[in-house]
């Protein structure tokens, strides 16, 4: 009898151990996250036609039911039937990609003012995730959604913030209990709400995300602070005058290390503990807009962060050797990356940095124009090449060159 009991106990332990592994839904590593714009227009692209390298696709955005800021739904654009949209989600999921629903954004504030509103929010998000089969939830709250009083990182003092944290925890718990798998959780705050905690002059919204991140740190799979739409920000060297402006390597490096290492915020709002680099992504626009970073400079910044290259600017990493386990990158948006010059240039950068896939780089494009070549040479370099036998480059044909 005693032997049988021991066996049963060990068997129960094994079953529980296996269940704990089964219950974890893994975010791809390395991850390339792209927001997919859920509206028709000149940039519209069907889910099935998104560049196959994007392995996390954030559907932007859930919308309000009956103008409510706490009762949410998702409705695909009119070019889709519901079945077509579900079918494309399932196809991408079968390829190992994660499809995540994003809440918030510029136009859809989420504000929970009472226990009733929290319960409605939880119910509507659970129903939305189950109906469409989303793999996760992305918290992309902006503006009025974060108008909290009494911001305290360790002990949130604002009831709306308390209700929001509790609601997200309930949604995660419900998914695990109902489906036996972890619901992925990502966030994409603006710098004001995170690194803004380093400044005393950033206004009432400064650090507003920090209590949310701190409370949910064990559940977060990837934090992608928007390194755009930003004013100047202090880095961890702010005490010695370290302020940084968007659009360059220093901003990328300084803001990313602040997220990883954490810091004691100014104004007595507490201490942000930081997150492991394996939960942190670098988030930038897909195109060379005023707040983007030129791709060559971005590669230098990322290589420094990853411990694979020299310091590209004045900010010096506090961690020698960088962060080789940085999770990946994010962009707003897939649609703009597709329309950029070159097309999908942002995901190209990620591929060069985080994979061993072959890629080509082309030199002299600025000096050569169609119809005016006159014997000029385009230098094409193949990187990460892997061939079973030598090749004759005199017979190469290169397709899909940039227009013009």
C-alpha positions as a Markdown table, in Angstrom:
| # | Residue | x | y | z |
|---|---|---|---|---|
| 1 | Unk | 0.0 | 0.0 | 0.0 |
| 2 | Unk | 2.8 | 2.4 | 0.9 |
| 3 | Unk | 4.5 | 1.8 | -2.4 |
| 4 | Unk | 1.3 | 2.4 | -4.3 |
| 5 | Unk | 0.8 | 5.7 | -2.5 |
| 6 | Unk | 4.3 | 6.8 | -3.3 |
| 7 | Unk | 3.7 | 6.0 | -7.0 |
| 8 | Unk | 0.5 | 7.9 | -7.0 |
| 9 | Unk | 2.1 | 10.9 | -5.4 |
| 10 | Unk | 4.9 | 10.9 | -7.8 |
| 11 | Unk | 2.5 | 10.4 | -10.7 |
| 12 | Unk | 0.5 | 13.4 | -9.5 |
| 13 | Unk | 3.7 | 15.5 | -9.3 |
| 14 | Unk | 4.6 | 14.5 | -12.9 |
| 15 | Unk | 1.1 | 15.4 | -14.1 |
| 16 | Unk | 1.2 | 18.8 | -12.4 |
| 17 | Unk | 4.7 | 19.4 | -13.8 |
| 18 | Unk | 3.6 | 18.5 | -17.3 |
| 19 | Unk | 0.5 | 20.7 | -16.8 |
| 20 | Unk | 2.7 | 23.7 | -15.9 |
| 21 | Unk | 4.7 | 23.3 | -19.1 |
| 22 | Unk | 1.5 | 22.8 | -21.2 |
| 23 | Unk | 0.0 | 25.9 | -19.6 |
| 24 | Unk | 2.7 | 28.3 | -21.0 |
| 25 | Unk | 2.0 | 29.9 | -24.3 |
| 26 | Unk | 5.4 | 31.0 | -25.6 |
| 27 | Unk | 6.0 | 34.2 | -27.4 |
| 28 | Unk | 8.4 | 33.7 | -30.3 |
| 29 | Unk | 12.0 | 34.3 | -29.5 |
| 30 | Unk | 13.4 | 36.4 | -31.1 |
| 31 | Unk | 10.2 | 38.3 | -31.7 |
| 32 | Unk | 9.3 | 40.8 | -34.4 |
| 33 | Unk | 6.0 | 42.5 | -33.4 |
| 34 | Unk | 4.0 | 44.4 | -36.0 |
| 35 | Unk | 0.7 | 46.3 | -35.5 |
| 36 | Unk | -1.8 | 45.5 | -38.2 |
| 37 | Unk | -4.1 | 48.4 | -39.0 |
| 38 | Unk | -7.7 | 47.3 | -38.8 |
| 39 | Unk | -9.2 | 49.7 | -41.4 |
| 40 | Unk | -9.4 | 49.9 | -45.1 |
| 41 | Unk | -7.3 | 52.5 | -46.9 |
| 42 | Unk | -4.3 | 52.9 | -49.2 |
| 43 | Unk | -2.1 | 51.0 | -46.8 |
| 44 | Unk | -4.4 | 48.2 | -46.2 |
| 45 | Unk | -3.0 | 44.6 | -46.4 |
| 46 | Unk | -4.9 | 41.4 | -45.7 |
| 47 | Unk | -3.6 | 39.3 | -42.8 |
| 48 | Unk | -2.7 | 36.5 | -45.1 |
| 49 | Unk | -0.4 | 38.8 | -47.2 |
| 50 | Unk | 1.6 | 40.2 | -44.3 |
| 51 | Unk | 5.4 | 39.5 | -44.7 |
| 52 | Unk | 6.0 | 36.0 | -43.3 |
| 53 | Unk | 8.8 | 37.1 | -41.0 |
| 54 | Unk | 6.4 | 38.9 | -38.7 |
| 55 | Unk | 5.8 | 36.4 | -36.0 |
| 56 | Unk | 3.7 | 38.5 | -33.6 |
| 57 | Unk | 0.8 | 40.4 | -35.2 |
| 58 | Unk | -1.0 | 42.9 | -33.0 |
| 59 | Unk | -4.5 | 43.6 | -34.3 |
| 60 | Unk | -5.2 | 47.3 | -33.8 |
| 61 | Unk | -7.6 | 47.9 | -32.3 |
| 62 | Unk | -10.5 | 46.6 | -30.3 |
| 63 | Unk | -13.4 | 49.1 | -30.4 |
| 64 | Unk | -16.1 | 50.3 | -28.0 |
| 65 | Unk | -19.6 | 48.9 | -27.8 |
| 66 | Unk | -22.2 | 51.6 | -27.8 |
| 67 | Unk | -19.6 | 54.3 | -27.1 |
| 68 | Unk | -18.6 | 52.7 | -23.8 |
| 69 | Unk | -15.0 | 53.0 | -22.6 |
| 70 | Unk | -15.2 | 49.8 | -20.7 |
| 71 | Unk | -17.3 | 47.4 | -22.9 |
| 72 | Unk | -15.2 | 46.3 | -25.9 |
| 73 | Unk | -15.5 | 44.3 | -29.0 |
| 74 | Unk | -13.6 | 43.5 | -32.2 |
| 75 | Unk | -15.0 | 44.0 | -35.7 |
| 76 | Unk | -12.8 | 43.3 | -38.8 |
| 77 | Unk | -13.0 | 45.8 | -41.7 |
| 78 | Unk | -15.7 | 45.5 | -44.2 |
| 79 | Unk | -13.5 | 43.8 | -46.7 |
| 80 | Unk | -13.7 | 40.7 | -44.6 |
| 81 | Unk | -16.4 | 38.3 | -43.6 |
| 82 | Unk | -16.1 | 37.0 | -40.1 |
| 83 | Unk | -15.3 | 33.5 | -41.4 |
| 84 | Unk | -12.6 | 34.9 | -43.7 |
| 85 | Unk | -11.0 | 36.7 | -40.9 |
| 86 | Unk | -11.1 | 33.8 | -38.5 |
| 87 | Unk | -9.7 | 31.5 | -41.3 |
| 88 | Unk | -6.7 | 33.9 | -41.9 |
| 89 | Unk | -6.0 | 34.0 | -38.1 |
| 90 | Unk | -6.0 | 30.2 | -37.9 |
| 91 | Unk | -3.7 | 29.9 | -41.0 |
| 92 | Unk | -1.1 | 32.3 | -39.4 |
| 93 | Unk | -1.4 | 30.5 | -36.1 |
| 94 | Unk | -0.8 | 27.1 | -37.8 |
| 95 | Unk | 2.5 | 28.7 | -39.1 |
| 96 | Unk | 3.6 | 29.4 | -35.5 |
| 97 | Unk | 2.6 | 33.1 | -35.4 |
| 98 | Unk | 0.8 | 34.7 | -32.5 |
| 99 | Unk | -2.2 | 37.0 | -33.1 |
| 100 | Unk | -2.8 | 39.4 | -30.3 |
| 101 | Unk | -5.7 | 41.9 | -29.9 |
| 102 | Unk | -4.6 | 45.4 | -28.9 |
| 103 | Unk | -6.8 | 47.6 | -26.7 |
| 104 | Unk | -6.6 | 51.4 | -26.5 |
| 105 | Unk | -4.6 | 53.4 | -29.0 |
| 106 | Unk | -5.2 | 57.1 | -29.7 |
| 107 | Unk | -8.9 | 56.9 | -30.2 |
| 108 | Unk | -10.3 | 54.3 | -27.9 |
| 109 | Unk | -9.7 | 55.2 | -24.2 |
| 110 | Unk | -10.3 | 52.5 | -21.6 |
| 111 | Unk | -11.3 | 53.9 | -18.3 |
| 112 | Unk | -12.7 | 51.8 | -15.4 |
| 113 | Unk | -14.6 | 54.0 | -13.0 |
| 114 | Unk | -16.3 | 51.3 | -10.9 |
| 115 | Unk | -16.5 | 47.7 | -10.0 |
| 116 | Unk | -19.4 | 47.3 | -12.4 |
| 117 | Unk | -17.4 | 48.7 | -15.3 |
| 118 | Unk | -14.4 | 46.5 | -14.4 |
| 119 | Unk | -16.7 | 43.4 | -14.5 |
| 120 | Unk | -18.1 | 44.5 | -17.9 |
| 121 | Unk | -14.6 | 45.1 | -19.2 |
| 122 | Unk | -13.4 | 41.6 | -18.1 |
| 123 | Unk | -16.5 | 39.9 | -19.6 |
| 124 | Unk | -16.3 | 41.7 | -22.9 |
| 125 | Unk | -12.5 | 41.1 | -23.3 |
| 126 | Unk | -12.8 | 37.4 | -22.4 |
| 127 | Unk | -15.7 | 37.0 | -24.9 |
| 128 | Unk | -13.7 | 38.8 | -27.6 |
| 129 | Unk | -10.6 | 36.7 | -27.1 |
| 130 | Unk | -12.6 | 33.4 | -27.1 |
| 131 | Unk | -14.7 | 34.3 | -30.1 |
| 132 | Unk | -11.8 | 35.2 | -32.4 |
| 133 | Unk | -9.2 | 32.9 | -31.0 |
| 134 | Unk | -6.6 | 35.5 | -30.2 |
| 135 | Unk | -3.4 | 34.4 | -28.5 |
| 136 | Unk | -2.9 | 37.4 | -26.3 |
| 137 | Unk | -3.8 | 40.9 | -25.1 |
| 138 | Unk | -1.8 | 44.0 | -25.9 |
| 139 | Unk | -2.3 | 47.0 | -23.5 |
| 140 | Unk | -1.7 | 50.2 | -25.6 |
| 141 | Unk | -3.4 | 52.8 | -23.4 |
| 142 | Unk | -2.8 | 56.5 | -24.1 |
| 143 | Unk | -4.0 | 59.9 | -23.0 |
| 144 | Unk | -7.1 | 59.9 | -20.9 |
| 145 | Unk | -6.8 | 56.2 | -20.2 |
| 146 | Unk | -3.9 | 57.1 | -17.9 |
| 147 | Unk | -5.2 | 60.1 | -16.2 |
| 148 | Unk | -4.5 | 58.7 | -12.7 |
| 149 | Unk | -4.1 | 60.5 | -9.4 |
| 150 | Unk | -1.7 | 59.4 | -6.7 |
| 151 | Unk | 0.6 | 57.4 | -8.9 |
| 152 | Unk | 2.6 | 55.0 | -6.7 |
| 153 | Unk | 4.7 | 52.3 | -8.3 |
| 154 | Unk | 4.5 | 49.7 | -5.4 |
| 155 | Unk | 1.1 | 50.7 | -4.1 |
| 156 | Unk | -1.2 | 52.1 | -6.8 |
| 157 | Unk | -3.3 | 54.8 | -5.1 |
| 158 | Unk | -5.8 | 55.5 | -7.9 |
| 159 | Unk | -9.0 | 53.4 | -7.9 |
| 160 | Unk | -9.1 | 53.4 | -11.7 |
| 161 | Unk | -5.6 | 52.1 | -11.9 |
| 162 | Unk | -6.3 | 49.4 | -9.2 |
| 163 | Unk | -9.4 | 48.3 | -11.2 |
| 164 | Unk | -7.4 | 48.1 | -14.4 |
| 165 | Unk | -4.6 | 46.0 | -12.9 |
| 166 | Unk | -7.2 | 43.7 | -11.2 |
| 167 | Unk | -9.1 | 43.3 | -14.5 |
| 168 | Unk | -6.1 | 42.3 | -16.5 |
| 169 | Unk | -5.2 | 39.8 | -13.8 |
| 170 | Unk | -8.7 | 38.3 | -14.0 |
| 171 | Unk | -8.6 | 38.1 | -17.8 |
| 172 | Unk | -5.3 | 36.2 | -17.6 |
| 173 | Unk | -6.5 | 33.9 | -14.9 |
| 174 | Unk | -9.8 | 33.2 | -16.7 |
| 175 | Unk | -7.9 | 32.2 | -19.9 |
| 176 | Unk | -5.5 | 29.8 | -18.0 |
| 177 | Unk | -8.4 | 28.2 | -16.1 |
| 178 | Unk | -10.7 | 27.9 | -19.2 |
| 179 | Unk | -8.1 | 26.9 | -21.8 |
| 180 | Unk | -5.2 | 25.5 | -19.9 |
| 181 | Unk | -2.8 | 27.9 | -21.6 |
| 182 | Unk | -1.3 | 31.3 | -20.8 |
| 183 | Unk | -2.7 | 34.3 | -22.5 |
| 184 | Unk | 0.1 | 36.3 | -23.9 |
| 185 | Unk | 0.4 | 39.8 | -22.4 |
| 186 | Unk | 2.3 | 42.7 | -24.2 |
| 187 | Unk | 2.3 | 46.4 | -23.6 |
| 188 | Unk | 3.3 | 49.4 | -25.8 |
| 189 | Unk | 3.4 | 52.5 | -23.6 |
| 190 | Unk | 4.8 | 55.9 | -24.7 |
| 191 | Unk | 8.0 | 57.1 | -23.1 |
| 192 | Unk | 6.1 | 59.7 | -21.1 |
| 193 | Unk | 4.4 | 57.0 | -19.1 |
| 194 | Unk | 7.6 | 54.9 | -18.4 |
| 195 | Unk | 10.9 | 56.8 | -18.8 |
| 196 | Unk | 8.9 | 60.0 | -17.8 |
| 197 | Unk | 9.3 | 58.7 | -14.2 |
| 198 | Unk | 12.9 | 59.9 | -14.4 |
| 199 | Unk | 11.7 | 63.5 | -14.7 |
| 200 | Unk | 10.0 | 65.8 | -12.2 |
| 201 | Unk | 8.8 | 68.1 | -15.1 |
| 202 | Unk | 7.1 | 65.6 | -17.4 |
| 203 | Unk | 3.5 | 66.5 | -16.1 |
| 204 | Unk | 0.8 | 64.6 | -14.3 |
| 205 | Unk | 1.0 | 61.6 | -16.7 |
| 206 | Unk | 4.6 | 60.9 | -16.0 |
| 207 | Unk | 5.3 | 57.3 | -15.0 |
| 208 | Unk | 1.6 | 56.4 | -15.2 |
| 209 | Unk | 2.4 | 52.9 | -16.6 |
| 210 | Unk | 5.0 | 52.0 | -14.0 |
| 211 | Unk | 2.5 | 50.7 | -11.4 |
| 212 | Unk | 0.8 | 48.6 | -14.1 |
| 213 | Unk | 4.1 | 47.1 | -15.3 |
| 214 | Unk | 5.3 | 46.5 | -11.8 |
| 215 | Unk | 2.1 | 44.7 | -10.7 |
| 216 | Unk | 2.0 | 42.5 | -13.8 |
| 217 | Unk | 5.8 | 42.0 | -14.3 |
| 218 | Unk | 5.6 | 38.2 | -13.9 |
| 219 | Unk | 2.8 | 38.0 | -16.5 |
| 220 | Unk | 4.3 | 40.4 | -19.1 |
| 221 | Unk | 5.7 | 38.6 | -22.1 |
| 222 | Unk | 7.1 | 41.6 | -23.9 |
| 223 | Unk | 7.2 | 45.4 | -23.2 |
| 224 | Unk | 7.7 | 47.6 | -26.2 |
| 225 | Unk | 7.9 | 51.2 | -25.2 |
| 226 | Unk | 7.3 | 53.4 | -28.2 |
| 227 | Unk | 10.5 | 55.2 | -28.9 |
| 228 | Unk | 8.6 | 57.7 | -31.0 |
| 229 | Unk | 5.9 | 60.3 | -30.5 |
| 230 | Unk | 8.2 | 61.5 | -27.7 |
| 231 | Unk | 9.7 | 64.6 | -26.3 |
| 232 | Unk | 13.1 | 64.7 | -24.8 |
| 233 | Unk | 13.7 | 62.2 | -22.0 |
| 234 | Unk | 16.1 | 61.7 | -19.2 |
| 235 | Unk | 18.3 | 58.5 | -19.3 |
| 236 | Unk | 19.7 | 56.7 | -16.3 |
| 237 | Unk | 22.5 | 59.3 | -16.4 |
| 238 | Unk | 20.0 | 62.1 | -16.0 |
| 239 | Unk | 21.7 | 63.3 | -12.8 |
| 240 | Unk | 24.7 | 64.2 | -14.8 |
| 241 | Unk | 22.8 | 65.9 | -17.6 |
| 242 | Unk | 21.8 | 62.9 | -19.7 |
| 243 | Unk | 18.8 | 63.9 | -21.8 |
| 244 | Unk | 18.0 | 62.4 | -25.2 |
| 245 | Unk | 15.8 | 63.2 | -28.1 |
| 246 | Unk | 14.1 | 60.7 | -30.4 |
| 247 | Unk | 15.3 | 59.7 | -33.8 |
| 248 | Unk | 18.8 | 58.5 | -33.1 |
| 249 | Unk | 20.9 | 55.7 | -31.7 |
| 250 | Unk | 21.4 | 57.3 | -28.3 |
| 251 | Unk | 17.7 | 57.5 | -27.7 |
| 252 | Unk | 17.3 | 53.8 | -28.6 |
| 253 | Unk | 20.1 | 52.7 | -26.3 |
| 254 | Unk | 19.4 | 55.0 | -23.3 |
| 255 | Unk | 15.6 | 54.4 | -23.2 |
| 256 | Unk | 16.0 | 50.7 | -23.6 |
| 257 | Unk | 18.5 | 50.3 | -20.8 |
| 258 | Unk | 16.2 | 52.3 | -18.5 |
| 259 | Unk | 13.4 | 49.8 | -19.1 |
| 260 | Unk | 15.7 | 46.9 | -18.4 |
| 261 | Unk | 17.6 | 48.1 | -15.3 |
| 262 | Unk | 14.8 | 50.1 | -13.7 |
| 263 | Unk | 15.3 | 53.1 | -11.4 |
| 264 | Unk | 14.0 | 55.1 | -8.5 |
| 265 | Unk | 11.5 | 57.6 | -9.9 |
| 266 | Unk | 11.6 | 61.3 | -9.0 |
| 267 | Unk | 8.8 | 62.9 | -7.0 |
| 268 | Unk | 8.6 | 60.1 | -4.4 |
| 269 | Unk | 6.4 | 57.8 | -6.5 |
| 270 | Unk | 8.5 | 54.7 | -5.8 |
| 271 | Unk | 11.0 | 52.4 | -7.5 |
| 272 | Unk | 10.5 | 50.7 | -10.9 |
| 273 | Unk | 12.3 | 47.3 | -10.7 |
| 274 | Unk | 13.0 | 46.9 | -14.4 |
| 275 | Unk | 12.3 | 43.9 | -16.6 |
| 276 | Unk | 14.6 | 41.2 | -17.9 |
| 277 | Unk | 16.0 | 42.0 | -21.3 |
| 278 | Unk | 14.2 | 38.8 | -22.5 |
| 279 | Unk | 10.9 | 40.6 | -22.0 |
| 280 | Unk | 11.9 | 43.9 | -23.7 |
| 281 | Unk | 11.7 | 45.0 | -27.3 |
| 282 | Unk | 12.8 | 48.1 | -29.2 |
| 283 | Unk | 9.8 | 49.8 | -30.8 |
| 284 | Unk | 10.1 | 52.3 | -33.7 |
| 285 | Unk | 8.1 | 53.4 | -36.8 |
| 286 | Unk | 8.5 | 51.3 | -40.0 |
| 287 | Unk | 9.4 | 54.4 | -42.1 |
| 288 | Unk | 12.0 | 57.1 | -42.0 |
| 289 | Unk | 9.6 | 59.6 | -40.4 |
| 290 | Unk | 10.8 | 62.5 | -38.2 |
| 291 | Unk | 10.8 | 60.2 | -35.2 |
| 292 | Unk | 12.2 | 57.1 | -36.8 |
| 293 | Unk | 15.9 | 56.1 | -36.9 |
| 294 | Unk | 17.7 | 55.6 | -40.2 |
| 295 | Unk | 18.2 | 51.9 | -40.7 |
| 296 | Unk | 22.0 | 52.0 | -40.7 |
| 297 | Unk | 22.1 | 53.9 | -37.4 |
| 298 | Unk | 19.4 | 51.6 | -35.9 |
| 299 | Unk | 21.6 | 48.6 | -36.8 |
| 300 | Unk | 24.5 | 50.2 | -34.9 |
| 301 | Unk | 22.3 | 51.0 | -31.9 |
| 302 | Unk | 20.9 | 47.5 | -31.8 |
| 303 | Unk | 24.3 | 45.8 | -32.2 |
| 304 | Unk | 25.6 | 47.8 | -29.2 |
| 305 | Unk | 22.5 | 46.8 | -27.2 |
| 306 | Unk | 23.0 | 43.2 | -28.1 |
| 307 | Unk | 26.7 | 43.3 | -27.2 |
| 308 | Unk | 27.8 | 42.8 | -30.8 |
| 309 | Unk | 29.1 | 46.2 | -31.8 |
| 310 | Unk | 30.8 | 49.4 | -30.6 |
| 311 | Unk | 29.1 | 52.3 | -28.9 |
| 312 | Unk | 27.4 | 54.5 | -31.6 |
| 313 | Unk | 26.8 | 57.7 | -29.6 |
| 314 | Unk | 27.5 | 59.4 | -26.3 |
| 315 | Unk | 25.4 | 57.1 | -24.0 |
| 316 | Unk | 27.4 | 54.3 | -22.4 |
| 317 | Unk | 25.6 | 51.2 | -21.3 |
| 318 | Unk | 25.9 | 50.5 | -17.6 |
| 319 | Unk | 25.9 | 46.8 | -18.3 |
| 320 | Unk | 29.1 | 45.8 | -20.0 |
| 321 | Unk | 28.5 | 43.5 | -22.9 |
| 322 | Unk | 25.0 | 44.7 | -23.4 |
| 323 | Unk | 21.9 | 42.5 | -23.5 |
| 324 | Unk | 22.3 | 39.5 | -25.9 |
| 325 | Unk | 18.9 | 38.1 | -24.8 |
| 326 | Unk | 16.9 | 41.2 | -25.8 |
| 327 | Unk | 13.6 | 39.8 | -27.0 |
| 328 | Unk | 13.3 | 41.6 | -30.3 |
| 329 | Unk | 11.7 | 44.6 | -32.0 |
| 330 | Unk | 8.3 | 46.1 | -32.6 |
| 331 | Unk | 7.0 | 48.5 | -35.2 |
| 332 | Unk | 4.0 | 50.7 | -35.9 |
| 333 | Unk | 3.0 | 49.5 | -38.3 |
| 334 | Unk | 3.1 | 46.5 | -40.6 |
| 335 | Unk | 1.1 | 48.5 | -43.1 |
| 336 | Unk | 3.6 | 51.4 | -43.2 |
| 337 | Unk | 6.6 | 49.0 | -43.2 |
| 338 | Unk | 5.1 | 47.4 | -46.3 |
| 339 | Unk | 4.8 | 50.9 | -48.0 |
| 340 | Unk | 8.3 | 52.1 | -47.0 |
| 341 | Unk | 11.3 | 52.5 | -49.1 |
| 342 | Unk | 12.6 | 49.8 | -49.3 |
| 343 | Unk | 9.4 | 47.8 | -48.7 |
| 344 | Unk | 9.5 | 45.9 | -45.4 |
| 345 | Unk | 12.8 | 47.6 | -44.6 |
| 346 | Unk | 12.1 | 47.4 | -40.8 |
| 347 | Unk | 11.6 | 43.7 | -40.8 |
| 348 | Unk | 14.7 | 43.4 | -42.9 |
| 349 | Unk | 16.7 | 45.1 | -40.1 |
| 350 | Unk | 15.3 | 42.8 | -37.5 |
| 351 | Unk | 16.1 | 39.8 | -39.7 |
| 352 | Unk | 19.7 | 41.0 | -40.1 |
| 353 | Unk | 20.1 | 41.5 | -36.4 |
| 354 | Unk | 18.3 | 38.5 | -34.9 |
| 355 | Unk | 18.5 | 35.7 | -37.5 |
| 356 | Unk | 21.0 | 33.8 | -39.7 |
| 357 | Unk | 18.9 | 34.2 | -42.8 |
| 358 | Unk | 20.8 | 35.3 | -45.9 |
| 359 | Unk | 20.3 | 38.9 | -47.1 |
| 360 | Unk | 21.7 | 41.3 | -49.6 |
| 361 | Unk | 22.9 | 44.8 | -49.2 |
| 362 | Unk | 23.1 | 47.1 | -52.2 |
| 363 | Unk | 25.6 | 50.0 | -52.5 |
| 364 | Unk | 25.7 | 53.0 | -54.8 |
| 365 | Unk | 21.9 | 53.3 | -55.3 |
| 366 | Unk | 22.0 | 57.0 | -54.7 |
| 367 | Unk | 24.4 | 57.5 | -57.6 |
| 368 | Unk | 22.7 | 55.3 | -60.2 |
| 369 | Unk | 19.4 | 56.1 | -62.0 |
| 370 | Unk | 17.4 | 54.0 | -64.5 |
| 371 | Unk | 18.3 | 55.0 | -68.0 |
| 372 | Unk | 21.5 | 56.8 | -66.8 |
| 373 | Unk | 23.6 | 53.8 | -65.8 |
| 374 | Unk | 26.3 | 54.5 | -68.4 |
| 375 | Unk | 28.5 | 51.6 | -67.2 |
| 376 | Unk | 28.2 | 52.3 | -63.5 |
| 377 | Unk | 28.3 | 49.4 | -61.1 |
| 378 | Unk | 25.8 | 48.4 | -58.4 |
| 379 | Unk | 27.7 | 46.6 | -55.7 |
| 380 | Unk | 25.6 | 43.8 | -54.2 |
| 381 | Unk | 26.9 | 42.0 | -51.1 |
| 382 | Unk | 25.4 | 38.6 | -50.0 |
| 383 | Unk | 25.5 | 38.2 | -46.3 |
| 384 | Unk | 25.1 | 34.9 | -44.3 |
| 385 | Unk | 25.3 | 32.9 | -47.5 |
| 386 | Unk | 25.1 | 29.1 | -47.2 |
| 387 | Unk | 25.7 | 27.1 | -50.3 |
| 388 | Unk | 26.4 | 23.4 | -50.8 |
| 389 | Unk | 28.9 | 24.2 | -53.6 |
| 390 | Unk | 30.6 | 27.2 | -55.1 |
| 391 | Unk | 28.4 | 29.5 | -57.3 |
| 392 | Unk | 29.1 | 31.7 | -60.3 |
| 393 | Unk | 28.0 | 35.2 | -59.5 |
| 394 | Unk | 28.3 | 36.2 | -63.2 |
| 395 | Unk | 24.9 | 34.5 | -63.8 |
| 396 | Unk | 22.9 | 36.0 | -61.0 |
| 397 | Unk | 19.5 | 37.5 | -61.6 |
| 398 | Unk | 18.3 | 39.9 | -58.9 |
| 399 | Unk | 14.6 | 40.6 | -58.8 |
| 400 | Unk | 12.5 | 43.1 | -56.7 |
| 401 | Unk | 15.1 | 45.9 | -56.8 |
| 402 | Unk | 13.8 | 49.2 | -55.4 |
| 403 | Unk | 11.8 | 51.2 | -57.9 |
| 404 | Unk | 13.8 | 53.7 | -59.9 |
